[in-house]
């Protein structure tokens, strides 16, 4: 990596951070609702295991895809690493927020 400018080193990581954040936000906003509608799952944690499957399946799917890209495509590793780190953090935060919103009425 000698002679590379600092922007050339940071560009793939910034790309991974931006795509990881966007994917986590969109998957948690759209995929969770779509899975609940498709499987007729009540949006309450008392609905059982399917509630948690709907909540965590988009997160697990993104982690599997990013890990596969990291393992199979060596030049894309900086992007995949940044994507994976950001996706896990933002995705877990969004899942926690979704769980809080689903149980908010129970706490009132």
Secondary structure, 3 states (H helix, E strand, C coil): CCCCCHHHHHHHHHHHHHHHHHHHHHHHHHHHHHHHHHHCCCCCHHHCHHHHHHHHHHHHHHHHHHHHHHHHCHHHHHHHHHHHHHHHHHHHHHHHHHHHHHHHHHHC
